[in-house]
Amino acid sequence: MKSQTTQSHDHIDPNSKEIPLDWFKPLEGANDSANTVVRPSLSYWKDAWIRLRSNYIAMGGLIFLILLGIMAIIGPYLTPYSVSETSLANQNQPPSSTYWFGTDNLGRDVFTRTWYGARISLFVGIMAALIDFTVGVIYGGVSGYKGGRTDNLMMRIVEILYGLPYLLVVILLLVVLGPSLSTIILALTVTGWVGMARIVRGQVLQIKNYEFVHASKSFGAKTSRIIRKNLLPNTMGPIIVQMTLTVPTAIFAEAFLSFLGLGVQFPFASWGVMANDALTTILSGHWWRLFFPAFFISATMFAFNVLGDGLQDALDPKLRR
Amino acid sequence: MVRYILKRFFMMILTIWIIATLTFVLMNAIPGSPFNEERTSNEAVQENLERHFNLDEPPIVQYFIYLKSIATLDFGPSIKKPNSTVNDLLGRGFPISAELGIIAILVALFSGIILGVLAALRHNGIIDYLAMTIAVLGISIPNFVLATLLIQQLAVNGGFFPVATWQSPMHMVLPTLALATGPMAIIARLTRSSMLEVLTQDYIKMARAKGLAPYKVVIKHALKNALMPVVTILGTLLAGILTGTFVIEKIFAIPGMGKYFVESINQRDYPVIMGTTVFYSAFLVFALFLVDIAYGLLDPRIKLHKEEGN
């Protein structure tokens, strides 16, 4: 062995900087089974999915939400009634084979209205989450990445916005703008993005000092590339968790606003509006009018909450067992 | 410490000022004067009305009159209730709302902490699952749904409690329950997770090893430290309770501040909306300020004067 090495050294000119190729021969026996990859490699997302899948409660939430989404799309077409069709002859009918969820005080079909309500409530929730996501990621990303004085200033603004009472600002805006689907979403997101911005900023601040980001930088990657390819994918976990928790907050807020008379207006019907309308008749025993919207608000919030919890466990590498 | 308190105090004043200004700008952004809807008044009456509410002044003068009224805590007359001022409404409503809110937050704190501690001590046991099921349900069921459910089951069908209003302790049970369940659930979850973390610490093992009674270990050593996260979210919880009173007071017909606020929204009574919003916000921001300072005093690990560096 030793003689061989000295031999190869004799071949080269000590002044040459080139390394002879035969130095790079693989070690004998290096290609044996110990070094082969047995299992398929798991990406972060696959790994997270496997862990989420084994969490039955979170999966139950996910399946419920998928079914809800499907029913929101096709539900209103399963009955012959339209969402605002009134029928004087059929006021306050209890659930039956003709009216599956009963009818309200104007003879409108509660089943049809429930799935219309699902559309509105889910739309409000998802739009609020998406807008929060867009604004929060940009704001938090810039703040965290720039750092220094910019970060300081941007975070002061966030701190003040964070101190504003969320629902009071929303109510105030809606009183002025007038309640409608678009103004509700606008009001919910005016200060709603702040939480997302804080999370993204914290993550970016931490990740931007990791070695792989420095490596990327030293290879000459542009700022936009670093943000898109290095920072964002690694902050996605907490961002997604935050989004799944934003949706139920927005759905609750919308229902809450409906209770104050600031919800979506006729002819739309959200769950909150339906529950609020039903409230006055609760003493007359028309339980179905309150039960269905109230049940779906609660179940949807429950599903989003358990899904969010499950995602948090699945996506956070620190909780890996 | 003093500098930190001063800094927080300055932030608090700034936040209140921003809310006040925002409220003013928004209310002025509404087209037309508040009296346009009432067709009965003629020109002269209209002008007098506008002078009475200082609406004939240019906006910037109105703004300073408004700021002065906030600084002196005099929110002016109500438009829709000619015989009462905003202060009257606040004076009538606030004690009732405060009573409801304080009882609710105490109930939420005690039951939430007890539930959380029990769940942590019996980690992955039946009590744990039961407590966490209650907690997730409590977070998921909106307070107005819970309120109507309670009225239907316990007041109308059961007849155990009065249906509405705010007179005797029996009247207080259902509104308090409806208001406290959500915050209780949040406190229970938080207490549980922070208890679980604290219980693995070395000083707990130490306390156990030296033969301390189990309840002493839990209460004196673990709980004291586990409650810190609960203190941090007290401000948020307070905000939740406060906005919760709007619907709870509406549903139970409790003559508190929330009821007047909701009424003023539905009647577009702008001075009342402005006054109550600013009052609520100032109250909340002040509570957050107190919580921040309390947190600094309670947790010796936080060196407040170091935070000024950021």
Interface residues (C-beta under 8 A of the other chain):
Chain A: N152 E159 I160 G163 L164 P165 Y166 L167 L168 V169 I171 L172 L173 V175 V176 P248 F252 A255 F256 F259 L260 G261 L262 A275 L279 I282 L283 W287 L290 A294 I297 S298 A299 M301 F302 N305 V306
Chain B: M11 M12 L14 T15 I18 I19 L22 T23 L26 M27 A29 I30 V136 L137 I139 S140 I141 P142 F144 V145 T148 L149 I151 Q152 V156 V163 A239 L242 T243 F246 V247 K250 I251 V262 I265 N266 R268 I273 T277 Y280 S281 L284 V285 L288 N310
